[in-house]
């Protein structure tokens, strides 16, 4: 699974992009006013919940997930290399940890932005659609 989250004018209008490669599913969603880090975490949470819903409860326990993010900070926090200082990050971490318990194994890998083009494009599509919608009002 490839995830990305982004905010314009950090913090600002934010969106998430999730590409579940093995299931060939793509998701893009506007999530309101957030920071980049909040959006990165929300994308990952969304993706894990989506996989769980798509494969079903029984198969989830047999499923190994590789999560690819271009946020080195988030990956290092999830891999226990960096401390979780902000309260919202601690809450997101706990939610992700609880979701991980439903799967056989979940790993977090940092990739370069160029390797995350699909999820990144989904974020921008959601943000562009939101801007267009607002300009029509």
C-alpha positions as CSV (number, residue, x, y, z in Angstrom):
1,X,0.0,0.0,0.0
2,X,1.3,3.5,-1.0
3,X,-0.1,6.4,1.1
4,X,0.4,10.1,1.0
5,X,-1.0,13.1,2.7
6,X,-0.5,16.7,2.1
7,X,-1.6,20.2,3.1
8,X,-1.3,23.3,1.1
9,X,0.0,26.2,3.2
10,X,0.9,23.7,5.9
11,X,-1.4,23.8,7.9
12,X,-4.1,24.3,5.3
13,X,-6.5,22.5,3.0
14,X,-5.4,18.8,3.2
15,X,-6.1,15.6,1.4
16,X,-5.0,11.9,1.5
17,X,-4.1,9.5,-1.3
18,X,-4.0,5.8,-1.0
19,X,-3.1,3.2,-3.6
20,X,-3.5,-0.4,-2.6
21,X,-1.4,-1.9,-5.4
22,X,-2.2,-5.6,-4.9
23,X,-6.0,-4.9,-5.0
24,X,-5.7,-2.2,-7.7
25,X,-7.7,0.3,-5.6
26,X,-7.1,4.0,-5.4
27,X,-8.6,6.5,-3.0
28,X,-8.4,10.3,-2.8
29,X,-10.2,12.3,-0.2
30,X,-10.3,15.9,1.1
31,X,-9.9,15.9,4.9
32,X,-10.2,19.6,5.9
33,X,-7.7,21.9,7.5
34,X,-4.7,19.9,8.7
35,X,-0.9,19.8,8.8
36,X,1.2,17.7,6.4
37,X,2.0,15.3,9.2
38,X,-1.7,14.9,10.2
39,X,-2.6,14.2,6.6
40,X,0.2,11.6,6.3
41,X,-1.1,9.7,9.4
42,X,-4.7,10.0,8.3
43,X,-3.8,8.5,4.9
44,X,-2.2,5.5,6.6
45,X,-5.2,5.0,9.0
46,X,-7.6,5.3,6.1
47,X,-5.6,2.7,4.0
48,X,-5.4,0.1,6.8
49,X,-9.1,0.4,7.5
50,X,-9.9,0.1,3.8
51,X,-7.8,-3.0,3.4
52,X,-9.5,-4.5,6.5
53,X,-12.9,-3.8,5.0
54,X,-12.0,-5.1,1.5
55,X,-10.4,-8.4,2.5
56,X,-12.8,-9.2,5.4
57,X,-12.1,-10.0,9.1
58,X,-10.9,-13.6,8.6
59,X,-8.5,-12.9,5.8
60,X,-7.2,-9.8,7.5
61,X,-5.5,-11.9,10.2
62,X,-3.5,-13.7,7.4
63,X,-2.6,-10.5,5.6
64,X,0.8,-8.9,5.5
65,X,0.9,-5.3,4.6
66,X,3.9,-3.3,3.4
67,X,3.2,0.4,3.8
68,X,5.2,2.8,1.6
69,X,5.3,6.5,2.6
70,X,7.5,9.4,1.4
71,X,7.4,10.9,4.9
72,X,10.6,9.9,6.6
73,X,9.4,11.4,9.8
74,X,6.2,9.3,10.0
75,X,8.1,6.1,9.1
76,X,10.7,6.7,11.7
77,X,8.0,7.5,14.3
78,X,6.1,4.3,13.5
79,X,9.3,2.3,13.5
80,X,10.2,3.6,17.0
81,X,13.2,5.6,15.8
82,X,11.8,9.0,16.7
83,X,9.8,10.0,19.8
84,X,6.2,11.0,19.5
85,X,6.0,14.4,21.1
86,X,2.7,15.9,19.9
87,X,-0.5,14.6,21.4
88,X,-2.2,14.2,18.0
89,X,0.7,12.0,16.8
90,X,0.5,9.9,19.9
91,X,-3.3,9.3,19.3
92,X,-2.7,8.5,15.6
93,X,0.2,6.1,16.6
94,X,-2.1,4.3,19.0
95,X,-4.9,4.0,16.4
96,X,-2.4,2.6,13.8
97,X,-1.0,0.2,16.4
98,X,-4.5,-1.1,17.2
99,X,-5.2,-1.6,13.5
100,X,-1.9,-3.4,13.1
101,X,-3.1,-6.0,15.6
102,X,-5.8,-7.1,13.1
103,X,-3.1,-8.1,10.5
104,X,-0.5,-10.8,10.5
105,X,2.2,-8.2,9.9
106,X,2.5,-4.5,9.0
107,X,5.7,-2.9,8.0
108,X,6.5,0.8,7.2
109,X,9.0,1.7,4.6
110,X,10.3,5.1,3.6
111,X,10.4,5.7,-0.2
112,X,11.4,8.8,-2.2
113,X,8.6,11.0,-3.5
114,X,9.4,9.9,-7.0
115,X,8.4,6.4,-6.0
116,X,5.1,7.5,-4.6
117,X,3.8,9.3,-7.7
118,X,0.3,7.6,-7.7
119,X,-0.6,8.4,-4.1
120,X,0.9,11.9,-4.4
121,X,-1.2,12.5,-7.6
122,X,-4.3,11.3,-5.7
123,X,-3.7,13.9,-3.0
124,X,-3.4,16.7,-5.6
125,X,-6.5,15.5,-7.4
126,X,-8.5,15.8,-4.2
127,X,-7.1,19.2,-3.4
128,X,-7.7,20.5,-6.9
129,X,-11.2,19.2,-6.9
130,X,-11.9,20.9,-3.6
131,X,-10.4,24.2,-4.9
132,X,-12.6,24.0,-8.0
133,X,-15.7,23.3,-5.9
134,X,-15.0,26.3,-3.7
135,X,-14.4,28.6,-6.7
136,X,-17.9,27.6,-8.0
137,X,-19.6,28.8,-4.8
